[in-house]
Amino acid sequence: MTLAANAPRSAPVVEPGVTMRSLSEEVSGRLLSARPPLWWWVGFGWAVALLLVLIVAVTNLFVTGIGIWGVNIPVAWGLAIAEYVWWIALASGGTIVSALFHVTRSPWRSATNRIAETMLLSAAACAGIMPILHLGRPGLFYWLFPYSTVMGVWPQVRSPLWWDFVCLLCYILMSIMYYYVGLVPDVATVRDLAQTRSKKVFYGVLAMGWRGSARHWRKHKTVYAIMSAIMAPMVISVHSVVGLDFAGGLTPGWHSTQFPPYFFFGAVISGTALVVMLTILVRWGYSLQDVITDYHLNALAKLVLVGSVMLGYAYLFEAWGPIYGSSAADKTEFASRIFGFTARAYWGKIALNILIPQLLWLPAIRRSKAALFLICAGIIVGMWLERYIIVVSSLHRNHMPSYWGVYYPTAWDWSILAGSIGLFLTMFFTLLRIVPIVAMSEVREIIDKGEPP
Amino acid sequence: MSKGEPLGVVGVFASSQPMVEAARQLHALGVEAVEAYTPYPVEAFGEHVRASRPSALPWIMAAGALVGAFCGYFIQYWDEWINYPLNVGGRPYNSWPAFTVGAFEVTLLFAVAAGFFGLWFACRLPRLYDPRLEAEVFDRASTDRFVLRVEAGASNVPREKIRRVFEQHGAEQIVEVAA
């Protein structure tokens, strides 16, 4: 099945005026121009400013210790864990858009997958630092590796926390390989269009001498397809294991049957929502309206809607357990979740993740970039609230009333959040200047088939 | 064969369809050593021109998966039963249900890594300099041109005939390159 055969008749995947030449020059030109546009400097400047916040916050954390945060017994997991889940969900969404829809050969995937994958790598880095910051003794994180220490101590591998470490490590390594395999043919295009010596050498080395011979393409296609088919279940397993990090305990509300799919649904909606936001911004900033058309955003918006409906099901199930079951602890915790300490966050997430995204049923809303952007930004906030509730609500109403407490994030908690956004944006803006942001070789397939022979 | 250095013939096409047609005709004439350089994978070229031998890469990835499954499981088994036996809630030392998760992730990692390194090995990359592809016409194969290259001395078909096939199918440019 070819991409062109799957292309819809209703809307153009690529505007008719785009040729293979104009596409290549347009996308490569962003990397080959000596000076980035003004919006890039503005965005990058903000990103680096926030990154400095992270550096200060982490330095203080390492020097002073975890007491600078609001976490304490009983709420010993705070924003760092909530944000770990949040970031890894955003990363997973990038893989879902890229890998799952490569397997289905969806034509809208070709112009947006590079944005999704770039987002995924940037978000995975933010996710990766969170558990380490949270450790309290971050210098000892390498004890998770099963390697022969002089102390003869080995990790306890029956714990979901260890599974999660393996998952995250494998996921990041696999994502980098998947990214690079998809990137090589496009980097070769940039190399052949480069004018200056330094760019020729840089992209030449990165492209490794890719010349697009039919023999190579066939192998590339085979491996890339299998990789996509592996990445899709991989990302489901990663996020399920993140859910098991919680569900492995006996805390009320952390339901071991419900959590793995619940977390995955959250990844679908939040990751796709961030892809939509970045796609709208990149499309505007790089004037890629003729390659990333309304068709792409319409498809992505529908995916967000699907995620919202799936997540609605998970929220229903989340409520159904305590209401139907007979566990007093579950009932108490759930009552506090929706009417008590986290009530505002709870109803906020219901509104932002479930109610407002239902507007996407209307085609007019899906067509409006501003509405789409705002709805997706709301989802990102709503998903952050959801992670916050999962972590805090269950811990603050544990089984024993003598073990109840509350959690208020301190300014240092918030600065880690702000700083991790800075790390994400710094990586994304940097990659925006280095990698071709549209998978040109895949879009060419759609363009060439559109021409009469 | 003409005198002097053996020359290969290269035709540059603006679209994939005529390139595939030209390659098909050359194939019918008995010219076997035809290679295409294209800006995207042209499936029709492989299907019609070359008797495609299935690639070994899927099997290499499957082998990687098997090795990963074994390594991923074994390190946990060895750790928890042989090396550092730890009683966790009375579970058996070889708690295979708990070990499957780690083993699964390592399985997938090894499969992808086998594909990643296997791909570059099978393509003989990195190869930063290839004298056979030095001619400028190949540079546009990564942008918007479909380039067919017939190796020198690959068949008894004279170069003029190859040129004529290229011309018939509307090649924009026909050049002769060394080797």
Interface residues (C-beta under 8 A of the other chain):
Chain A: T2 T19 M20 R21 S24 E25 P146 G152 V153 W154 P155 Q156 V157 R158 P160 W162 W163 V166 C167 C170 Y171 L173 M174 M177 Y178 Y180 V181 P185 A188 T189 R191 D192 L193 G204 V205 M208 G209 W210 R211 G212 S213 A214 R215 H216 W217 R218 K219 H220 K221 T222 V223 I226 M227 I230 M231 P233 M234 S237 V238 V241 M440 S441 E442 R444 E445 D448 E451 P453
Chain B: S15 S16 Q17 P18 E35 A36 Y37 T38 P39 Y40 P41 V42 E43 F45 G46 R50 S52 S55 L57 P58 M61 I75 Q76 D79 E80 N83 Y84 L86 V88 R91 S95 A98 F99 V101 G102 F104 E105 V106 L108 L109 A111 V112 A113 G115 F116 G118 L119 W120 A122 C123 L125 P126 R127 L128 Y129 D130 L133 F138 D139 R140 A141 S142 T143 D144
